[in-house]
Amino acid sequence: MTDRIVDFLRRRTEDGPCMVLDLDVVRDNYTSFAKALPDTRVFYAVKANPAPEVLDLLAKLGSCFDTASVVEIEQVLAAGATPERISFGNTIKKERDIARAHAYGVSLFAVDCEAEVEKVARAAPGAKVFCRILCDGSGAEWPLSRKFGCAPDMAGRVLEHAHRLGLVAYGLSFHVGSQQRNPRMWDGALAASAAIFKDLAERGIALQMVNLGGGFPTKYLKNVPAVRQYGKAIFEALRKHFGNRIPETIIEPGRGMVGNAGVIEAEVVLVSKKSDEDRMRWVYLDIGKFNGLAETMDEMIRYPIRTEFDGDATEPCIIAGPTCDSVDVLYEKEPYELPVSLAIGSKVLIEGTGAYTTTYSAVGFNGFPPLKSYVI
Ligand SMILES: *Cc1c(COP(=O)(O)O)cnc(C)c1O
């Protein structure tokens, strides 16, 4: 929470929940990544928050961009980044979208199977490809499942196929799971990467790059290590597995770049109990799973919530959103401590909400408008 955000909210007169994002925090985060990993290029994961002001700032600071669709590529180009600074990092692309990206000048593509390599070879001949490998997301609060990536022992074959089809077999990528609280989780994937580098070198293919993905955390209720500790652990793992032949590296922070730059202001719509004996209060906010807080799914992300009554006695509550969908409950399995004095009409501030909120908001479910966003 910055003074600029507090000032902005004090002056705001409009009704309804909103997310306010402070660009100064994004600038500090970019600088911290650049310092923590000085030889690594930063590709901001656009999906975390594609607000034009964020993309403009990062383009000016020299960031590159990880994109997942042609629309994201167009947003980044509009922010003034050249196509050499864009990676089409989604492993699931329509061939005509690859062709459109290629026509824009994008020449770096993610793949994780031979069929995707063939699409890239047809639609973007001569482009660079990196193969994503599966990585166990343990330790991450928002794990990324098996949807993307192939087994490490398949990656060599995928990249060899790319090489045969005239593409540049450029490197490997992985993602250790979003909100990864353990800086040592890069070690296993880097061991697997080094083995693939060696294997392909023996077959005459010199890979050049390891994409270390995202996963850098934002501080929610629990503390997280500083970016500098991630930089240190990653550098040590690179040394350990690649010796003095460390490849070119890139990172793709999303949450870690913008999460702590944003705050949501919301309002308490109702406080009630379900029966006379019920000890647990229900606190209903004007924001929920469908207008910005989708990451409370399975109570995975637990945002810090501040109120004007902080310091008063607290009581565990169930927190829910405003829609008529029964899944629109934010925290129930693990109830949330809120001040007893919190009442209908009170404002609450939900911190750490700069990433994965505005674009996760439904367009008009139940008549609730999409989450308003202000970038200051
Ligand atoms: C979403 C995504 C990221 C960003 O992940 P964070 O955990 O938010 O840092 C990075 N790379 C790829 C390929 C992604 O899909």
The ligand as a Gaussian input file, in Angstrom:
#p B3LYP/6-31G(d) Opt

LIG

0 1
 C        1.725000     -17.065000     -16.662000
 C        3.078000     -17.309000     -17.150000
 C        4.167000     -16.697000     -16.549000
 C        4.061000     -15.813000     -15.336000
 O        3.997000     -16.553000     -14.186000
 P        4.030000     -15.857000     -12.742000
 O        3.954000     -17.000000     -11.819000
 O        2.892000     -14.914000     -12.673000
 O        5.346000     -15.159000     -12.652000
 C        5.411000     -16.919000     -17.094000
 N        5.584000     -17.709000     -18.169000
 C        4.556000     -18.326000     -18.781000
 C        4.813000     -19.160000     -19.982000
 C        3.272000     -18.145000     -18.288000
 O        2.252000     -18.758000     -18.894000

